[in-house]
Amino acid sequence: MDILKRNHVTVIGSGSRTLVFGHGFGCDQKMWRLVAPRFADRYRVVLFDYVGSGHSDLGQYDPVKYGELNGYADDLLEVMEALELRDAVFVGHSVSSMIGALASIRRPEYFGQLIMVGPSPRYLNDLPDYYGGFDREDIEELLEMMQLNFSGWASHMAPAAMKNAERAELAEELEQQFASRDPRIARQFAEVTFYCDCRDILSQVTVPTLILQCAEDSIAPLEVGDFLHHRLAGSTLNHMTAKGHYPQLSQPDETFSRIDEYLTVL
């Protein structure tokens, strides 16, 4: 199997270190187009699509394998192995942050740092001890809407997640991203994402981590960033001014500068 073709791997730039950018649920590597190329003058930059997303090989989609986040972590490690990466910086958006964490536990030598953008180890509330932002009924309604009216779900979810009423075109782009996915695959990825619980594995992450917490993020609220910071040894919590769950689109300059500042002081 051609791993790089399977995950539609793109490599640009050059440098002694490599940055690997992972996209979140419902999206693909184009979500990083305003940020990732800006590192190409100093770093080797790797982008890819998870199987079932973007221009990945849909024929390789296995609902059993991708019925849990470890299936995606397997693919990330295979991409890094195919490129012979060591000490790379993995920049993961949303659920990709936990995929990166899982992968780093298994092969820590592949990772120099983790950068988590809008991460969450658990989207469901587990009150009174944990607030993830969603009740179980919220997730069940979301999944039912995806099942019954996929385009309607996309038009409802996009503006709520983007949280940028001043720039309606951003929500429109996100809606198009969501709507272009295979509904069956997208729904399973949503189920795997929103029902995941990675809280117990956080203590096993040994890689230094930057947590970029967005303001007014309906997907990963402030409490989640604080929770991660207290449980990831050696982590740095950085609160952004960018609102919503997609700062790489809504505030690419701030997203670039926050990542760049972290890497510069290492």
matplotlib code that plots the C-alpha trace (Angstrom):
import matplotlib.pyplot as plt

x = [0.0, 1.2, 0.8, 1.5, -1.1, -3.7, -3.5, -2.9, 0.3, 1.7, 5.2, 6.5, 9.5, 12.7, 14.5, 16.2, 12.8, 9.4, 6.0, 3.1, -0.4, -3.5, -7.0, -10.1, -13.4, -15.3, -12.4, -9.2, -5.7, -7.0, -8.0, -4.3, -3.7, -3.5, -1.0, 1.1, 2.8, 4.2, 6.5, 7.9, 10.9, 12.3, 10.7, 9.7, 5.9, 3.7, 0.0, -2.3, -6.0, -7.3, -8.8, -12.4, -11.6, -10.4, -8.6, -7.6, -8.2, -11.8, -11.3, -9.1, -11.9, -12.6, -15.4, -14.0, -10.5, -11.8, -14.4, -11.9, -9.3, -6.5, -7.2, -6.4, -3.3, -2.1, -2.3, -0.5, 2.4, 2.5, 2.8, 5.6, 7.3, 7.1, 8.7, 11.3, 10.4, 11.9, 11.5, 8.8, 6.3, 2.7, 0.1, -3.3, -6.6, -9.6, -9.8, -6.5, -4.9, -5.9, -5.0, -1.5, -1.4, -2.3, 0.3, 3.0, 2.4, 3.2, 6.2, 7.4, 10.7, 8.7, 7.5, 9.5, 6.5, 2.7, 0.7, -3.0, -5.4, -8.9, -8.3, -10.7, -10.1, -13.8, -16.7, -19.4, -20.0, -19.2, -20.6, -19.8, -16.1, -15.8, -17.3, -16.8, -19.5, -22.0, -24.7, -25.4, -28.7, -26.8, -24.6, -27.5, -29.5, -26.4, -25.9, -29.6, -29.6, -26.6, -28.5, -31.8, -30.6, -26.9, -27.0, -29.2, -26.7, -23.8, -25.7, -26.5, -23.2, -20.8, -21.8, -22.1, -18.5, -17.0, -18.4, -17.6, -20.8, -18.8, -17.3, -20.2, -17.9, -16.0, -19.0, -20.0, -16.6, -16.9, -20.4, -19.1, -16.3, -18.8, -21.3, -18.7, -17.9, -19.3, -22.3, -21.8, -18.1, -18.7, -21.3, -19.0, -16.1, -18.5, -19.6, -16.0, -15.0, -17.8, -18.0, -14.2, -12.7, -9.0, -8.7, -7.0, -4.2, -3.1, -0.7, 1.1, 2.0, 5.7, 6.0, 6.1, 2.7, 1.3, -2.4, -4.0, -7.4, -9.8, -12.2, -15.9, -15.3, -18.6, -16.8, -13.9, -14.8, -12.3, -12.8, -11.4, -8.2, -7.6, -8.3, -5.7, -3.1, -3.3, -3.0, -0.4, 3.0, 5.2, 2.3, 1.8, -1.7, -2.0, -5.4, -6.0, -8.1, -9.5, -13.2, -14.7, -13.2, -11.3, -8.7, -6.6, -9.3, -10.7, -7.4, -4.5, -2.0, -2.6, -2.5, 0.8, 2.4, 1.4, 2.8, 5.9, 6.6, 6.4, 8.8, 11.2, 11.7, 12.3]
y = [0.0, 3.5, 5.3, 8.7, 8.3, 6.8, 9.9, 12.4, 13.6, 16.9, 18.0, 21.6, 23.6, 22.5, 22.6, 20.6, 20.0, 19.0, 20.3, 17.9, 19.5, 17.3, 18.5, 18.1, 16.4, 17.2, 18.9, 18.2, 19.6, 22.8, 24.1, 24.8, 26.7, 30.1, 29.0, 26.0, 27.5, 30.4, 27.9, 26.5, 28.9, 27.4, 24.0, 21.0, 21.1, 18.0, 18.0, 15.0, 13.9, 11.3, 8.3, 9.3, 13.0, 15.3, 13.5, 10.4, 7.0, 6.3, 2.7, 2.2, 3.2, 0.5, 1.2, -1.2, 0.3, 3.9, 3.1, 4.5, 7.2, 4.7, 3.8, 7.3, 7.3, 4.2, 6.1, 9.1, 6.9, 5.2, 8.5, 9.6, 6.3, 6.5, 10.0, 8.8, 11.5, 11.9, 14.8, 16.3, 18.9, 17.7, 20.5, 19.0, 20.8, 19.7, 15.9, 15.6, 16.8, 13.7, 11.6, 13.1, 12.5, 8.8, 8.4, 10.1, 7.7, 4.8, 6.3, 9.3, 9.4, 10.6, 13.7, 16.7, 18.7, 18.6, 21.7, 21.3, 23.9, 23.8, 20.4, 18.3, 14.9, 14.5, 16.5, 15.0, 16.5, 14.2, 16.4, 17.5, 16.7, 17.5, 20.0, 19.1, 21.4, 18.8, 16.7, 13.3, 14.5, 17.2, 14.6, 12.2, 15.1, 16.0, 12.4, 12.1, 15.3, 14.0, 10.8, 12.4, 15.7, 15.8, 19.1, 20.6, 19.5, 21.1, 24.5, 24.4, 23.3, 25.5, 29.0, 27.8, 26.3, 29.2, 31.9, 34.8, 36.6, 39.5, 37.2, 35.0, 33.6, 31.6, 29.8, 29.2, 27.7, 25.4, 24.4, 23.4, 21.4, 19.6, 19.0, 17.6, 14.6, 11.2, 11.3, 7.7, 8.3, 11.7, 10.4, 7.7, 10.1, 12.4, 9.6, 8.5, 12.1, 13.3, 10.0, 9.7, 9.9, 10.4, 11.7, 8.6, 8.7, 12.3, 11.3, 9.0, 11.9, 12.8, 15.2, 19.0, 20.4, 23.8, 24.2, 26.9, 27.8, 29.8, 32.3, 31.6, 28.1, 26.2, 22.9, 23.1, 25.6, 27.3, 24.6, 22.0, 23.9, 24.3, 20.6, 19.6, 22.0, 20.6, 17.0, 17.3, 17.5, 20.2, 21.8, 25.5, 27.0, 30.0, 31.8, 33.3, 36.3, 34.4, 33.4, 30.1, 26.7, 27.4, 30.1, 28.9, 30.4, 33.2, 34.5, 32.9, 35.6, 35.0, 31.3, 31.5, 33.8, 31.8, 28.6, 30.4, 32.0, 28.7, 27.0, 30.0, 29.9, 26.1]
z = [0.0, -0.8, 2.5, 1.1, -1.6, 0.8, 3.0, 0.1, 1.8, 0.7, 1.5, 1.0, 2.3, 3.7, 7.0, 9.7, 11.5, 10.2, 11.1, 10.5, 10.4, 11.2, 10.4, 12.5, 12.0, 8.8, 7.2, 5.3, 4.9, 3.1, 6.5, 7.1, 3.8, 5.5, 8.2, 7.2, 4.0, 6.1, 7.9, 4.6, 4.5, 7.7, 8.1, 6.2, 6.2, 5.9, 5.4, 4.9, 4.9, 7.2, 5.4, 4.6, 4.3, 1.5, -1.3, 0.7, -0.8, 0.2, -0.9, 2.2, 4.6, 7.1, 9.5, 12.1, 12.1, 12.1, 14.8, 17.3, 17.4, 17.5, 13.9, 12.9, 15.1, 13.3, 10.0, 11.4, 12.6, 9.2, 7.5, 9.8, 9.4, 5.6, 5.7, 8.2, 10.7, 14.1, 16.6, 14.4, 15.6, 15.3, 15.0, 15.5, 15.3, 17.4, 17.6, 15.7, 18.9, 20.7, 17.7, 18.0, 21.7, 21.2, 18.5, 20.7, 23.5, 21.2, 19.4, 21.4, 19.4, 16.3, 18.2, 19.5, 20.5, 20.2, 19.4, 20.1, 18.6, 20.1, 21.7, 23.9, 25.5, 26.2, 24.6, 26.9, 30.3, 33.2, 36.0, 38.6, 38.0, 34.3, 31.9, 28.2, 26.7, 25.6, 27.2, 25.8, 24.4, 22.4, 20.7, 20.0, 18.4, 16.3, 15.1, 14.3, 12.3, 10.3, 9.6, 8.6, 7.0, 6.3, 4.4, 7.1, 9.8, 7.9, 7.5, 11.3, 12.6, 10.5, 11.8, 15.4, 15.3, 13.4, 15.7, 13.4, 12.3, 10.8, 8.1, 6.9, 4.1, 6.7, 7.9, 4.2, 3.5, 6.5, 5.6, 2.1, 3.7, 5.9, 3.1, 0.7, 3.0, 2.5, 4.9, 6.2, 6.9, 8.4, 10.8, 12.0, 12.5, 14.4, 16.6, 17.3, 18.0, 20.2, 22.3, 22.7, 26.2, 26.3, 29.8, 31.2, 28.6, 29.3, 32.0, 29.5, 27.2, 27.6, 24.7, 25.6, 24.5, 23.6, 24.1, 22.0, 23.6, 21.5, 22.9, 22.8, 21.5, 21.5, 20.7, 23.3, 26.1, 28.4, 31.1, 28.7, 28.1, 31.8, 32.4, 29.7, 31.1, 34.5, 33.3, 30.6, 32.2, 30.7, 28.9, 28.0, 27.9, 25.6, 25.4, 21.9, 21.0, 18.1, 18.6, 17.6, 16.8, 13.6, 14.3, 11.4, 9.2, 11.3, 12.6, 10.6, 11.6, 15.3, 14.8, 12.9, 15.4, 18.5, 17.0, 15.8, 19.1, 20.9, 18.5, 18.6, 22.3, 22.5]

ax = plt.figure().add_subplot(projection="3d")
ax.plot(x, y, z, "-o")
ax.set_aspect("equal")
plt.show()
